[in-house]
Amino acid sequence: MFIFFFVFSSIIFKSFKMGYEALVVLIFIACLFGGVYWYAGYSTRSGGAVDENQNFIPDSWEKNFGWFFSGKGIIMLIVGIGIGYALANVVG
């Protein structure tokens, strides 16, 4: 998967010269995902959502979007690597 990411990102950033636009999109995606993860924890801590197993993910969200929360680390890692790569192409 990482090889695919690096090949795909090199095609996007070098061939199409979309460094700045890709950087803005990746920062927006990181903020959006971070907001969803934060709100999941906030809603369970404030008592607005039921969380029986105390993992700070509402049970209804966990049922429907479990893949999103189980892959939180790898998702944010890929977005972070993408931001770093785009930032290097924009600045450097």
Distance bins in CASP14 RR format, pairs under 12 A and 6 or more apart:
PFRMAT RR
TARGET T0000
AUTHOR 0000-0000-0000
RMODE 2
METHOD distances of the structure
MODEL  1
1 7 0 0 0 0 0 1 0 0 0 0 0
1 8 0 0 0 0 0 1 0 0 0 0 0
1 71 0 0 0 0 0 1 0 0 0 0 0
1 74 0 0 0 0 1 0 0 0 0 0 0
1 75 0 0 0 0 0 1 0 0 0 0 0
1 77 0 0 0 0 0 1 0 0 0 0 0
1 78 0 0 0 0 1 0 0 0 0 0 0
1 81 0 0 0 0 0 1 0 0 0 0 0
2 8 0 0 0 0 0 1 0 0 0 0 0
2 9 0 0 0 0 0 1 0 0 0 0 0
2 74 0 0 0 0 1 0 0 0 0 0 0
2 77 0 0 0 0 1 0 0 0 0 0 0
2 78 0 0 0 0 1 0 0 0 0 0 0
2 81 0 0 0 0 1 0 0 0 0 0 0
2 82 0 0 0 0 0 1 0 0 0 0 0
2 85 0 0 0 0 0 1 0 0 0 0 0
3 9 0 0 0 0 0 1 0 0 0 0 0
3 10 0 0 0 0 0 1 0 0 0 0 0
4 10 0 0 0 0 0 1 0 0 0 0 0
4 11 0 0 0 0 0 1 0 0 0 0 0
4 78 0 0 0 0 0 1 0 0 0 0 0
5 11 0 0 0 0 0 1 0 0 0 0 0
5 12 0 0 0 0 0 1 0 0 0 0 0
5 13 0 0 0 0 0 1 0 0 0 0 0
5 26 0 0 0 0 0 1 0 0 0 0 0
5 74 0 0 0 0 0 1 0 0 0 0 0
5 75 0 0 0 0 0 1 0 0 0 0 0
5 77 0 0 0 0 0 1 0 0 0 0 0
5 78 1 0 0 1 0 0 0 0 0 0 0
5 79 0 0 0 0 0 1 0 0 0 0 0
5 80 0 0 0 0 0 1 0 0 0 0 0
5 81 1 0 0 1 0 0 0 0 0 0 0
5 82 1 0 0 1 0 0 0 0 0 0 0
5 85 0 0 0 0 1 0 0 0 0 0 0
6 12 0 0 0 0 0 1 0 0 0 0 0
6 13 0 0 0 0 0 1 0 0 0 0 0
6 14 0 0 0 0 0 1 0 0 0 0 0
6 78 0 0 0 0 0 1 0 0 0 0 0
6 81 0 0 0 0 1 0 0 0 0 0 0
6 82 0 0 0 0 1 0 0 0 0 0 0
6 85 0 0 0 0 1 0 0 0 0 0 0
7 13 0 0 0 0 0 1 0 0 0 0 0
7 14 0 0 0 0 0 1 0 0 0 0 0
7 15 0 0 0 0 0 1 0 0 0 0 0
7 85 0 0 0 0 0 1 0 0 0 0 0
8 14 0 0 0 0 0 1 0 0 0 0 0
8 15 0 0 0 0 0 1 0 0 0 0 0
8 16 0 0 0 0 0 1 0 0 0 0 0
8 22 0 0 0 0 0 1 0 0 0 0 0
8 78 0 0 0 0 0 1 0 0 0 0 0
8 81 0 0 0 0 0 1 0 0 0 0 0
8 82 0 0 0 0 0 1 0 0 0 0 0
8 85 0 0 0 0 0 1 0 0 0 0 0
9 15 0 0 0 0 0 1 0 0 0 0 0
9 16 0 0 0 0 0 1 0 0 0 0 0
9 18 0 0 0 0 0 1 0 0 0 0 0
9 19 0 0 0 0 1 0 0 0 0 0 0
9 22 0 0 0 0 1 0 0 0 0 0 0
9 23 0 0 0 0 0 1 0 0 0 0 0
9 26 0 0 0 0 1 0 0 0 0 0 0
9 78 0 0 0 0 1 0 0 0 0 0 0
9 79 0 0 0 0 0 1 0 0 0 0 0
9 80 0 0 0 0 0 1 0 0 0 0 0
9 81 0 0 0 0 1 0 0 0 0 0 0
9 82 1 0 0 1 0 0 0 0 0 0 0
9 83 0 0 0 0 0 1 0 0 0 0 0
9 84 0 0 0 0 1 0 0 0 0 0 0
9 85 1 0 1 0 0 0 0 0 0 0 0
9 86 1 0 0 1 0 0 0 0 0 0 0
9 88 0 0 0 0 0 1 0 0 0 0 0
9 89 0 0 0 0 1 0 0 0 0 0 0
10 16 0 0 0 0 0 1 0 0 0 0 0
10 18 0 0 0 0 0 1 0 0 0 0 0
10 19 0 0 0 0 0 1 0 0 0 0 0
10 22 0 0 0 0 0 1 0 0 0 0 0
10 82 0 0 0 0 0 1 0 0 0 0 0
10 85 0 0 0 0 1 0 0 0 0 0 0
10 86 0 0 0 0 0 1 0 0 0 0 0
10 88 0 0 0 0 0 1 0 0 0 0 0
10 89 0 0 0 0 1 0 0 0 0 0 0
11 17 0 0 0 0 0 1 0 0 0 0 0
11 18 0 0 0 0 0 1 0 0 0 0 0
11 22 0 0 0 0 0 1 0 0 0 0 0
12 18 1 0 1 0 0 0 0 0 0 0 0
12 19 1 0 0 1 0 0 0 0 0 0 0
12 21 0 0 0 0 1 0 0 0 0 0 0
12 22 1 0 0 1 0 0 0 0 0 0 0
12 23 0 0 0 0 0 1 0 0 0 0 0
12 25 0 0 0 0 0 1 0 0 0 0 0
12 26 0 0 0 0 0 1 0 0 0 0 0
12 82 0 0 0 0 1 0 0 0 0 0 0
12 85 0 0 0 0 1 0 0 0 0 0 0
12 86 0 0 0 0 1 0 0 0 0 0 0
12 89 0 0 0 0 1 0 0 0 0 0 0
13 19 1 0 1 0 0 0 0 0 0 0 0
13 20 0 0 0 0 0 1 0 0 0 0 0
13 21 0 0 0 0 0 1 0 0 0 0 0
13 22 1 0 0 1 0 0 0 0 0 0 0
13 23 0 0 0 0 1 0 0 0 0 0 0
13 25 0 0 0 0 0 1 0 0 0 0 0
13 26 0 0 0 0 0 1 0 0 0 0 0
13 82 0 0 0 0 1 0 0 0 0 0 0
13 83 0 0 0 0 0 1 0 0 0 0 0
13 84 0 0 0 0 0 1 0 0 0 0 0
13 85 1 0 0 1 0 0 0 0 0 0 0
13 86 1 0 0 1 0 0 0 0 0 0 0
13 87 0 0 0 0 0 1 0 0 0 0 0
13 88 0 0 0 0 1 0 0 0 0 0 0
13 89 1 0 1 0 0 0 0 0 0 0 0
13 90 0 0 0 0 1 0 0 0 0 0 0
13 92 0 0 0 0 0 1 0 0 0 0 0
14 22 0 0 0 0 0 1 0 0 0 0 0
14 85 0 0 0 0 0 1 0 0 0 0 0
14 86 0 0 0 0 0 1 0 0 0 0 0
14 88 0 0 0 0 0 1 0 0 0 0 0
14 89 1 0 0 1 0 0 0 0 0 0 0
15 89 0 0 0 0 0 1 0 0 0 0 0
16 22 0 0 0 0 1 0 0 0 0 0 0
16 89 0 0 0 0 0 1 0 0 0 0 0
17 86 0 0 0 0 0 1 0 0 0 0 0
17 89 0 0 0 0 1 0 0 0 0 0 0
17 90 0 0 0 0 0 1 0 0 0 0 0
18 24 0 0 0 0 0 1 0 0 0 0 0
18 25 0 0 0 0 1 0 0 0 0 0 0
18 26 0 0 0 0 0 1 0 0 0 0 0
18 85 0 0 0 0 0 1 0 0 0 0 0
18 86 0 0 0 0 1 0 0 0 0 0 0
18 89 0 0 0 0 1 0 0 0 0 0 0
18 90 0 0 0 0 0 1 0 0 0 0 0
19 25 0 0 0 0 1 0 0 0 0 0 0
19 26 0 0 0 0 1 0 0 0 0 0 0
19 27 0 0 0 0 0 1 0 0 0 0 0
19 82 0 0 0 0 0 1 0 0 0 0 0
19 83 0 0 0 0 0 1 0 0 0 0 0
19 84 0 0 0 0 0 1 0 0 0 0 0
19 85 0 0 0 0 1 0 0 0 0 0 0
19 86 1 0 1 0 0 0 0 0 0 0 0
19 87 0 0 0 0 1 0 0 0 0 0 0
19 88 0 0 0 0 1 0 0 0 0 0 0
19 89 1 0 1 0 0 0 0 0 0 0 0
19 90 1 0 1 0 0 0 0 0 0 0 0
19 91 0 0 0 0 0 1 0 0 0 0 0
19 92 0 0 0 0 0 1 0 0 0 0 0
20 26 0 0 0 0 0 1 0 0 0 0 0
20 27 0 0 0 0 0 1 0 0 0 0 0
20 86 0 0 0 0 1 0 0 0 0 0 0
20 87 0 0 0 0 1 0 0 0 0 0 0
20 89 0 0 0 0 1 0 0 0 0 0 0
20 90 1 0 1 0 0 0 0 0 0 0 0
20 91 0 0 0 0 0 1 0 0 0 0 0
20 92 0 0 0 0 0 1 0 0 0 0 0
21 27 0 0 0 0 0 1 0 0 0 0 0
21 28 0 0 0 0 0 1 0 0 0 0 0
21 86 0 0 0 0 1 0 0 0 0 0 0
21 89 0 0 0 0 0 1 0 0 0 0 0
21 90 0 0 0 0 1 0 0 0 0 0 0
22 28 0 0 0 0 0 1 0 0 0 0 0
22 29 0 0 0 0 0 1 0 0 0 0 0
22 79 0 0 0 0 0 1 0 0 0 0 0
22 82 0 0 0 0 1 0 0 0 0 0 0
22 83 0 0 0 0 1 0 0 0 0 0 0
22 84 0 0 0 0 0 1 0 0 0 0 0
22 85 0 0 0 0 1 0 0 0 0 0 0
22 86 1 0 1 0 0 0 0 0 0 0 0
22 87 0 0 0 0 1 0 0 0 0 0 0
22 88 0 0 0 0 0 1 0 0 0 0 0
22 89 0 0 0 0 1 0 0 0 0 0 0
22 90 0 0 0 0 1 0 0 0 0 0 0
23 29 0 0 0 0 0 1 0 0 0 0 0
23 30 0 0 0 0 0 1 0 0 0 0 0
23 79 0 0 0 0 0 1 0 0 0 0 0
23 80 0 0 0 0 0 1 0 0 0 0 0
23 82 0 0 0 0 1 0 0 0 0 0 0
23 83 1 0 0 1 0 0 0 0 0 0 0
23 84 0 0 0 0 1 0 0 0 0 0 0
23 85 0 0 0 0 1 0 0 0 0 0 0
23 86 1 1 0 0 0 0 0 0 0 0 0
23 87 1 0 0 1 0 0 0 0 0 0 0
23 88 0 0 0 0 1 0 0 0 0 0 0
23 89 1 0 0 1 0 0 0 0 0 0 0
23 90 1 0 1 0 0 0 0 0 0 0 0
23 91 0 0 0 0 1 0 0 0 0 0 0
23 92 0 0 0 0 0 1 0 0 0 0 0
24 30 0 0 0 0 0 1 0 0 0 0 0
24 31 0 0 0 0 0 1 0 0 0 0 0
24 83 0 0 0 0 0 1 0 0 0 0 0
24 86 0 0 0 0 1 0 0 0 0 0 0
24 87 0 0 0 0 0 1 0 0 0 0 0
24 90 0 0 0 0 1 0 0 0 0 0 0
25 31 0 0 0 0 0 1 0 0 0 0 0
25 32 0 0 0 0 0 1 0 0 0 0 0
25 79 0 0 0 0 0 1 0 0 0 0 0
25 82 0 0 0 0 0 1 0 0 0 0 0
25 83 0 0 0 0 1 0 0 0 0 0 0
25 86 0 0 0 0 1 0 0 0 0 0 0
26 32 0 0 0 0 0 1 0 0 0 0 0
26 33 0 0 0 0 0 1 0 0 0 0 0
26 75 0 0 0 0 0 1 0 0 0 0 0
26 76 0 0 0 0 0 1 0 0 0 0 0
26 78 0 0 0 0 1 0 0 0 0 0 0
26 79 1 0 1 0 0 0 0 0 0 0 0
26 80 1 0 0 1 0 0 0 0 0 0 0
26 81 0 0 0 0 1 0 0 0 0 0 0
26 82 1 0 1 0 0 0 0 0 0 0 0
26 83 1 0 1 0 0 0 0 0 0 0 0
26 84 0 0 0 0 1 0 0 0 0 0 0
26 85 0 0 0 0 1 0 0 0 0 0 0
26 86 1 0 1 0 0 0 0 0 0 0 0
26 87 0 0 0 0 1 0 0 0 0 0 0
26 89 0 0 0 0 0 1 0 0 0 0 0
26 90 0 0 0 0 0 1 0 0 0 0 0
27 33 0 0 0 0 0 1 0 0 0 0 0
27 34 0 0 0 0 0 1 0 0 0 0 0
27 79 0 0 0 0 1 0 0 0 0 0 0
27 80 0 0 0 0 1 0 0 0 0 0 0
27 82 0 0 0 0 0 1 0 0 0 0 0
27 83 1 0 0 1 0 0 0 0 0 0 0
27 84 0 0 0 0 0 1 0 0 0 0 0
27 86 0 0 0 0 1 0 0 0 0 0 0
27 87 0 0 0 0 1 0 0 0 0 0 0
27 90 0 0 0 0 0 1 0 0 0 0 0
28 34 0 0 0 0 0 1 0 0 0 0 0
28 35 0 0 0 0 0 1 0 0 0 0 0
28 79 0 0 0 0 0 1 0 0 0 0 0
28 83 0 0 0 0 0 1 0 0 0 0 0
28 86 0 0 0 0 0 1 0 0 0 0 0
29 35 0 0 0 0 0 1 0 0 0 0 0
29 36 0 0 0 0 0 1 0 0 0 0 0
29 75 0 0 0 0 1 0 0 0 0 0 0
29 76 0 0 0 0 0 1 0 0 0 0 0
29 78 0 0 0 0 1 0 0 0 0 0 0
29 79 1 0 1 0 0 0 0 0 0 0 0
29 80 0 0 0 0 1 0 0 0 0 0 0
29 82 0 0 0 0 1 0 0 0 0 0 0
29 83 0 0 0 0 1 0 0 0 0 0 0
29 86 0 0 0 0 0 1 0 0 0 0 0
30 36 0 0 0 0 0 1 0 0 0 0 0
30 37 0 0 0 0 0 1 0 0 0 0 0
30 75 0 0 0 0 1 0 0 0 0 0 0
30 76 1 0 0 1 0 0 0 0 0 0 0
30 77 0 0 0 0 0 1 0 0 0 0 0
30 78 0 0 0 0 0 1 0 0 0 0 0
30 79 1 0 1 0 0 0 0 0 0 0 0
30 80 1 0 0 1 0 0 0 0 0 0 0
30 81 0 0 0 0 0 1 0 0 0 0 0
30 82 0 0 0 0 1 0 0 0 0 0 0
30 83 1 0 0 1 0 0 0 0 0 0 0
30 84 0 0 0 0 0 1 0 0 0 0 0
30 86 0 0 0 0 0 1 0 0 0 0 0
30 87 0 0 0 0 0 1 0 0 0 0 0
31 37 0 0 0 0 0 1 0 0 0 0 0
31 38 0 0 0 0 0 1 0 0 0 0 0
31 76 0 0 0 0 0 1 0 0 0 0 0
31 79 0 0 0 0 1 0 0 0 0 0 0
31 80 0 0 0 0 0 1 0 0 0 0 0
31 83 0 0 0 0 0 1 0 0 0 0 0
32 38 0 0 0 0 0 1 0 0 0 0 0
32 39 0 0 0 0 0 1 0 0 0 0 0
32 68 0 0 0 0 0 1 0 0 0 0 0
32 75 0 0 0 0 0 1 0 0 0 0 0
32 76 0 0 0 0 0 1 0 0 0 0 0
32 79 0 0 0 0 1 0 0 0 0 0 0
33 39 0 0 0 0 0 1 0 0 0 0 0
33 40 0 0 0 0 0 1 0 0 0 0 0
33 65 0 0 0 0 0 1 0 0 0 0 0
33 68 0 0 0 0 1 0 0 0 0 0 0
33 69 0 0 0 0 0 1 0 0 0 0 0
33 71 0 0 0 0 0 1 0 0 0 0 0
33 72 0 0 0 0 1 0 0 0 0 0 0
33 73 0 0 0 0 0 1 0 0 0 0 0
33 74 0 0 0 0 0 1 0 0 0 0 0
33 75 1 0 0 1 0 0 0 0 0 0 0
33 76 1 0 0 1 0 0 0 0 0 0 0
33 77 0 0 0 0 0 1 0 0 0 0 0
33 78 0 0 0 0 0 1 0 0 0 0 0
33 79 1 0 0 1 0 0 0 0 0 0 0
33 80 0 0 0 0 0 1 0 0 0 0 0
33 83 0 0 0 0 0 1 0 0 0 0 0
34 40 0 0 0 0 1 0 0 0 0 0 0
34 41 0 0 0 0 0 1 0 0 0 0 0
34 42 0 0 0 0 0 1 0 0 0 0 0
34 68 0 0 0 0 0 1 0 0 0 0 0
34 69 0 0 0 0 0 1 0 0 0 0 0
34 72 0 0 0 0 1 0 0 0 0 0 0
34 73 0 0 0 0 0 1 0 0 0 0 0
34 75 0 0 0 0 1 0 0 0 0 0 0
34 76 1 0 0 1 0 0 0 0 0 0 0
34 79 0 0 0 0 1 0 0 0 0 0 0
34 80 0 0 0 0 0 1 0 0 0 0 0
35 41 0 0 0 0 1 0 0 0 0 0 0
35 42 0 0 0 0 1 0 0 0 0 0 0
35 43 0 0 0 0 0 1 0 0 0 0 0
35 72 0 0 0 0 0 1 0 0 0 0 0
35 76 0 0 0 0 0 1 0 0 0 0 0
36 42 0 0 0 0 0 1 0 0 0 0 0
36 43 0 0 0 0 0 1 0 0 0 0 0
36 57 0 0 0 0 0 1 0 0 0 0 0
36 58 0 0 0 0 0 1 0 0 0 0 0
36 61 0 0 0 0 1 0 0 0 0 0 0
36 65 0 0 0 0 1 0 0 0 0 0 0
36 68 1 0 0 1 0 0 0 0 0 0 0
36 69 0 0 0 0 1 0 0 0 0 0 0
36 72 0 0 0 0 1 0 0 0 0 0 0
36 75 0 0 0 0 0 1 0 0 0 0 0
36 76 0 0 0 0 0 1 0 0 0 0 0
37 43 0 0 0 0 0 1 0 0 0 0 0
37 44 0 0 0 0 0 1 0 0 0 0 0
37 55 0 0 0 0 0 1 0 0 0 0 0
37 56 0 0 0 0 1 0 0 0 0 0 0
37 57 0 0 0 0 1 0 0 0 0 0 0
37 58 0 0 0 0 0 1 0 0 0 0 0
37 61 0 0 0 0 0 1 0 0 0 0 0
37 65 0 0 0 0 0 1 0 0 0 0 0
37 68 0 0 0 0 1 0 0 0 0 0 0
37 69 1 0 0 1 0 0 0 0 0 0 0
37 71 0 0 0 0 0 1 0 0 0 0 0
37 72 1 0 0 1 0 0 0 0 0 0 0
37 73 0 0 0 0 1 0 0 0 0 0 0
37 75 0 0 0 0 1 0 0 0 0 0 0
37 76 0 0 0 0 1 0 0 0 0 0 0
37 79 0 0 0 0 0 1 0 0 0 0 0
38 44 0 0 0 0 0 1 0 0 0 0 0
38 45 0 0 0 0 0 1 0 0 0 0 0
38 56 0 0 0 0 1 0 0 0 0 0 0
38 57 0 0 0 0 0 1 0 0 0 0 0
38 72 0 0 0 0 0 1 0 0 0 0 0
39 45 0 0 0 0 0 1 0 0 0 0 0
39 46 0 0 0 0 0 1 0 0 0 0 0
39 48 0 0 0 0 0 1 0 0 0 0 0
39 49 0 0 0 0 1 0 0 0 0 0 0
39 56 0 0 0 0 0 1 0 0 0 0 0
39 57 0 0 0 0 0 1 0 0 0 0 0
39 58 0 0 0 0 1 0 0 0 0 0 0
39 61 0 0 0 0 1 0 0 0 0 0 0
40 46 0 0 0 0 0 1 0 0 0 0 0
40 48 0 0 0 0 0 1 0 0 0 0 0
40 49 0 0 0 0 1 0 0 0 0 0 0
40 51 0 0 0 0 1 0 0 0 0 0 0
40 55 0 0 0 0 1 0 0 0 0 0 0
40 56 1 0 0 1 0 0 0 0 0 0 0
40 57 1 0 1 0 0 0 0 0 0 0 0
40 58 1 0 0 1 0 0 0 0 0 0 0
40 59 0 0 0 0 0 1 0 0 0 0 0
40 60 0 0 0 0 0 1 0 0 0 0 0
40 61 1 0 0 1 0 0 0 0 0 0 0
40 62 0 0 0 0 1 0 0 0 0 0 0
40 65 0 0 0 0 1 0 0 0 0 0 0
40 66 0 0 0 0 0 1 0 0 0 0 0
40 68 0 0 0 0 1 0 0 0 0 0 0
40 69 1 0 0 1 0 0 0 0 0 0 0
40 72 0 0 0 0 1 0 0 0 0 0 0
41 47 0 0 0 0 0 1 0 0 0 0 0
41 48 0 0 0 0 0 1 0 0 0 0 0
41 49 0 0 0 0 1 0 0 0 0 0 0
41 51 0 0 0 0 1 0 0 0 0 0 0
41 54 0 0 0 0 0 1 0 0 0 0 0
41 55 0 0 0 0 1 0 0 0 0 0 0
41 56 1 0 1 0 0 0 0 0 0 0 0
41 57 1 0 0 1 0 0 0 0 0 0 0
41 58 0 0 0 0 1 0 0 0 0 0 0
41 61 0 0 0 0 1 0 0 0 0 0 0
41 62 0 0 0 0 0 1 0 0 0 0 0
41 69 0 0 0 0 0 1 0 0 0 0 0
41 72 0 0 0 0 0 1 0 0 0 0 0
42 48 0 0 0 0 1 0 0 0 0 0 0
42 49 0 0 0 0 1 0 0 0 0 0 0
42 51 0 0 0 0 0 1 0 0 0 0 0
42 56 0 0 0 0 1 0 0 0 0 0 0
42 57 0 0 0 0 0 1 0 0 0 0 0
42 58 0 0 0 0 0 1 0 0 0 0 0
43 49 1 0 1 0 0 0 0 0 0 0 0
43 50 0 0 0 0 1 0 0 0 0 0 0
43 51 0 0 0 0 1 0 0 0 0 0 0
43 56 0 0 0 0 1 0 0 0 0 0 0
43 57 0 0 0 0 1 0 0 0 0 0 0
43 58 1 0 1 0 0 0 0 0 0 0 0
43 59 0 0 0 0 0 1 0 0 0 0 0
43 60 0 0 0 0 0 1 0 0 0 0 0
43 61 0 0 0 0 1 0 0 0 0 0 0
44 50 0 0 0 0 1 0 0 0 0 0 0
44 51 1 0 1 0 0 0 0 0 0 0 0
44 52 0 0 0 0 0 1 0 0 0 0 0
44 53 0 0 0 0 0 1 0 0 0 0 0
44 54 0 0 0 0 1 0 0 0 0 0 0
44 55 0 0 0 0 1 0 0 0 0 0 0
44 56 1 0 1 0 0 0 0 0 0 0 0
44 57 1 0 0 1 0 0 0 0 0 0 0
44 58 1 0 1 0 0 0 0 0 0 0 0
44 59 0 0 0 0 1 0 0 0 0 0 0
44 60 0 0 0 0 0 1 0 0 0 0 0
44 61 0 0 0 0 1 0 0 0 0 0 0
44 62 0 0 0 0 0 1 0 0 0 0 0
44 69 0 0 0 0 0 1 0 0 0 0 0
45 51 0 0 0 0 1 0 0 0 0 0 0
45 54 0 0 0 0 0 1 0 0 0 0 0
45 55 0 0 0 0 0 1 0 0 0 0 0
45 56 1 0 0 1 0 0 0 0 0 0 0
45 57 0 0 0 0 0 1 0 0 0 0 0
45 58 0 0 0 0 0 1 0 0 0 0 0
46 56 0 0 0 0 0 1 0 0 0 0 0
46 58 0 0 0 0 0 1 0 0 0 0 0
47 56 0 0 0 0 0 1 0 0 0 0 0
47 58 0 0 0 0 1 0 0 0 0 0 0
48 58 0 0 0 0 1 0 0 0 0 0 0
48 59 0 0 0 0 0 1 0 0 0 0 0
48 60 0 0 0 0 0 1 0 0 0 0 0
48 61 0 0 0 0 0 1 0 0 0 0 0
49 55 0 0 0 0 0 1 0 0 0 0 0
49 56 0 0 0 0 1 0 0 0 0 0 0
49 57 0 0 0 0 1 0 0 0 0 0 0
49 58 1 1 0 0 0 0 0 0 0 0 0
49 59 1 0 0 1 0 0 0 0 0 0 0
49 60 1 0 0 1 0 0 0 0 0 0 0
49 61 1 0 0 1 0 0 0 0 0 0 0
49 62 0 0 0 0 0 1 0 0 0 0 0
49 63 0 0 0 0 0 1 0 0 0 0 0
50 57 0 0 0 0 0 1 0 0 0 0 0
50 58 1 0 0 1 0 0 0 0 0 0 0
50 59 1 0 1 0 0 0 0 0 0 0 0
50 60 1 0 0 1 0 0 0 0 0 0 0
50 61 0 0 0 0 0 1 0 0 0 0 0
50 62 0 0 0 0 0 1 0 0 0 0 0
50 63 0 0 0 0 0 1 0 0 0 0 0
51 57 1 0 0 1 0 0 0 0 0 0 0
51 58 1 0 1 0 0 0 0 0 0 0 0
51 59 1 0 0 1 0 0 0 0 0 0 0
51 60 0 0 0 0 1 0 0 0 0 0 0
51 61 0 0 0 0 1 0 0 0 0 0 0
51 62 0 0 0 0 1 0 0 0 0 0 0
51 63 0 0 0 0 0 1 0 0 0 0 0
51 69 0 0 0 0 0 1 0 0 0 0 0
52 58 0 0 0 0 1 0 0 0 0 0 0
52 59 1 0 1 0 0 0 0 0 0 0 0
52 60 0 0 0 0 0 1 0 0 0 0 0
52 62 0 0 0 0 1 0 0 0 0 0 0
52 63 0 0 0 0 0 1 0 0 0 0 0
53 59 1 0 0 1 0 0 0 0 0 0 0
53 62 0 0 0 0 1 0 0 0 0 0 0
53 63 0 0 0 0 0 1 0 0 0 0 0
53 69 0 0 0 0 0 1 0 0 0 0 0
54 62 0 0 0 0 0 1 0 0 0 0 0
55 61 0 0 0 0 0 1 0 0 0 0 0
55 62 1 0 0 1 0 0 0 0 0 0 0
55 66 0 0 0 0 0 1 0 0 0 0 0
55 69 0 0 0 0 1 0 0 0 0 0 0
55 70 0 0 0 0 0 1 0 0 0 0 0
55 72 0 0 0 0 0 1 0 0 0 0 0
56 62 0 0 0 0 0 1 0 0 0 0 0
56 69 0 0 0 0 1 0 0 0 0 0 0
56 72 0 0 0 0 0 1 0 0 0 0 0
57 63 0 0 0 0 1 0 0 0 0 0 0
57 64 0 0 0 0 0 1 0 0 0 0 0
57 65 0 0 0 0 1 0 0 0 0 0 0
57 66 1 0 0 1 0 0 0 0 0 0 0
57 67 0 0 0 0 0 1 0 0 0 0 0
57 68 0 0 0 0 1 0 0 0 0 0 0
57 69 1 0 1 0 0 0 0 0 0 0 0
57 70 0 0 0 0 1 0 0 0 0 0 0
57 71 0 0 0 0 0 1 0 0 0 0 0
57 72 0 0 0 0 1 0 0 0 0 0 0
58 64 0 0 0 0 1 0 0 0 0 0 0
58 65 0 0 0 0 1 0 0 0 0 0 0
58 66 0 0 0 0 0 1 0 0 0 0 0
58 69 0 0 0 0 1 0 0 0 0 0 0
59 65 0 0 0 0 0 1 0 0 0 0 0
59 66 0 0 0 0 0 1 0 0 0 0 0
59 69 0 0 0 0 0 1 0 0 0 0 0
60 66 0 0 0 0 0 1 0 0 0 0 0
61 67 0 0 0 0 0 1 0 0 0 0 0
61 68 0 0 0 0 1 0 0 0 0 0 0
61 69 1 0 0 1 0 0 0 0 0 0 0
61 70 0 0 0 0 0 1 0 0 0 0 0
62 68 0 0 0 0 1 0 0 0 0 0 0
62 69 1 0 0 1 0 0 0 0 0 0 0
62 70 0 0 0 0 1 0 0 0 0 0 0
62 72 0 0 0 0 0 1 0 0 0 0 0
63 69 0 0 0 0 0 1 0 0 0 0 0
65 71 0 0 0 0 0 1 0 0 0 0 0
65 72 0 0 0 0 0 1 0 0 0 0 0
65 75 0 0 0 0 0 1 0 0 0 0 0
66 72 0 0 0 0 1 0 0 0 0 0 0
66 75 0 0 0 0 0 1 0 0 0 0 0
67 74 0 0 0 0 0 1 0 0 0 0 0
67 75 0 0 0 0 1 0 0 0 0 0 0
68 74 0 0 0 0 0 1 0 0 0 0 0
68 75 1 0 0 1 0 0 0 0 0 0 0
68 76 0 0 0 0 0 1 0 0 0 0 0
69 75 0 0 0 0 1 0 0 0 0 0 0
69 76 0 0 0 0 0 1 0 0 0 0 0
71 77 0 0 0 0 1 0 0 0 0 0 0
71 78 0 0 0 0 1 0 0 0 0 0 0
71 79 0 0 0 0 0 1 0 0 0 0 0
72 78 0 0 0 0 0 1 0 0 0 0 0
72 79 0 0 0 0 0 1 0 0 0 0 0
73 79 0 0 0 0 1 0 0 0 0 0 0
73 80 0 0 0 0 0 1 0 0 0 0 0
73 81 0 0 0 0 0 1 0 0 0 0 0
74 80 0 0 0 0 0 1 0 0 0 0 0
74 81 0 0 0 0 0 1 0 0 0 0 0
75 81 0 0 0 0 0 1 0 0 0 0 0
75 82 0 0 0 0 0 1 0 0 0 0 0
76 82 0 0 0 0 0 1 0 0 0 0 0
76 83 0 0 0 0 0 1 0 0 0 0 0
77 83 0 0 0 0 0 1 0 0 0 0 0
77 84 0 0 0 0 0 1 0 0 0 0 0
78 84 0 0 0 0 0 1 0 0 0 0 0
78 85 0 0 0 0 0 1 0 0 0 0 0
79 85 0 0 0 0 0 1 0 0 0 0 0
79 86 0 0 0 0 0 1 0 0 0 0 0
80 86 0 0 0 0 1 0 0 0 0 0 0
80 87 0 0 0 0 1 0 0 0 0 0 0
80 88 0 0 0 0 0 1 0 0 0 0 0
81 87 0 0 0 0 0 1 0 0 0 0 0
81 88 0 0 0 0 0 1 0 0 0 0 0
82 88 0 0 0 0 1 0 0 0 0 0 0
82 89 0 0 0 0 1 0 0 0 0 0 0
82 90 0 0 0 0 0 1 0 0 0 0 0
83 89 0 0 0 0 0 1 0 0 0 0 0
83 90 0 0 0 0 0 1 0 0 0 0 0
83 91 0 0 0 0 0 1 0 0 0 0 0
84 90 0 0 0 0 1 0 0 0 0 0 0
84 91 0 0 0 0 1 0 0 0 0 0 0
84 92 0 0 0 0 0 1 0 0 0 0 0
85 91 0 0 0 0 0 1 0 0 0 0 0
85 92 0 0 0 0 0 1 0 0 0 0 0
86 92 0 0 0 0 0 1 0 0 0 0 0
END
